[in-house]
Amino acid sequence: MNTEQPILHPDQSRAARILLRISKKTLGLKSGLGTEAVEDFERSRRELDDSQQNHLREILEELGAEFLPEDDEHGCGVRRRYNTQKIASLNRWEGEGGPSL
């Protein structure tokens, strides 16, 4: 039995994308994997190799996702890296053309 956790679970990818409010198409373009590959991965119809999983995870982290590993008490998860106040500041800075964090 394989007890090794994946780099990125399909459910985590889907949850992160929803939390960040980005489409499969956007994630597919940003990652270079394409919309179909993202959709198939998130529906567990396609496996991604370690390199592809790492890349997809890095893109989602750059966009503000933080991944939580599975442990003895809880399953894997995802949350926003920034709280609501920080997100509002980032959105305001983006709108002004200033640097974002």
C-alpha distance (Angstrom), angle and dihedral (degrees) to the residues before:
residue distance angle dihedral
M1 . . .
N2 3.81 . .
T3 3.81 109.4 .
E4 3.79 94.5 172.7
Q5 3.79 112.3 117.0
P6 3.80 118.9 -129.7
I7 3.79 118.4 -111.3
L8 3.78 87.9 -120.0
H9 3.80 124.4 10.8
P10 3.82 114.5 -143.2
D11 3.82 90.0 -123.1
Q12 3.79 90.3 53.9
S13 3.78 91.2 52.4
R14 3.79 92.1 50.7
A15 3.83 93.2 44.5
A16 3.81 92.5 48.1
R17 3.77 91.9 49.2
I18 3.80 91.2 50.9
L19 3.82 93.1 46.5
L20 3.79 90.6 49.8
R21 3.81 91.6 44.5
I22 3.78 95.9 -128.2
S23 3.77 125.8 139.9
K24 3.80 127.9 -122.5
K25 3.79 86.7 -113.3
T26 3.81 92.7 55.3
L27 3.79 92.5 46.8
G28 3.80 90.4 45.9
L29 3.81 91.1 52.6
K30 3.82 95.3 44.1
S31 3.80 92.4 47.6
G32 3.80 96.1 40.9
L33 3.81 90.0 -129.9
G34 3.78 96.2 106.4
T35 3.78 131.9 -125.4
E36 3.80 95.5 -83.1
A37 3.81 93.6 52.8
V38 3.82 91.8 49.6
E39 3.81 91.9 48.0
D40 3.80 93.2 46.3
F41 3.82 92.0 47.8
E42 3.81 93.0 49.0
R43 3.82 90.2 49.8
S44 3.83 91.1 47.5
R45 3.80 91.2 -117.4
R46 3.81 92.9 118.8
E47 3.77 133.5 35.0
L48 3.78 120.5 -141.0
D49 3.78 120.9 -148.0
D50 3.81 119.3 -117.2
S51 3.80 92.8 -95.4
Q52 3.82 92.5 52.5
Q53 3.82 92.0 45.5
N54 3.81 90.6 49.9
H55 3.79 91.7 49.2
L56 3.81 93.6 48.0
R57 3.79 90.6 47.7
E58 3.82 91.6 49.3
I59 3.82 90.9 51.8
L60 3.81 91.5 50.1
E61 3.81 90.9 47.0
E62 3.81 91.1 50.1
L63 3.81 87.6 53.0
G64 3.83 90.9 53.5
A65 3.81 108.8 -87.4
E66 3.79 122.3 136.3
F67 3.80 117.0 -161.2
L68 3.79 123.0 -143.1
P69 3.81 118.1 -154.4
E70 3.77 124.9 -132.7
D71 3.80 114.0 -101.9
D72 3.81 138.2 175.4
E73 3.81 92.5 -75.8
H74 3.82 106.5 29.8
G75 3.77 140.5 36.7
C76 3.78 124.2 -119.8
G77 3.77 117.9 -75.1
V78 3.76 149.0 166.9
R79 3.78 135.9 -133.8
R80 3.78 138.9 173.9
R81 3.77 113.5 -83.8
Y82 3.79 91.1 -143.0
N83 3.79 130.0 51.7
T84 3.81 122.5 -124.8
Q85 3.81 93.8 -91.8
K86 3.80 92.7 51.8
I87 3.82 91.6 47.4
A88 3.82 90.3 52.0
S89 3.82 89.8 51.2
L90 3.80 92.0 48.4
N91 3.80 91.5 49.4
R92 3.80 91.0 48.7
W93 3.82 91.8 49.0
E94 3.80 91.2 48.6
G95 3.79 89.7 52.0
E96 3.80 90.6 52.2
G97 3.77 94.2 48.4
G98 3.81 92.5 -116.2
P99 3.78 126.8 134.8
S100 3.79 118.7 -75.9
L101 3.79 124.9 -146.1
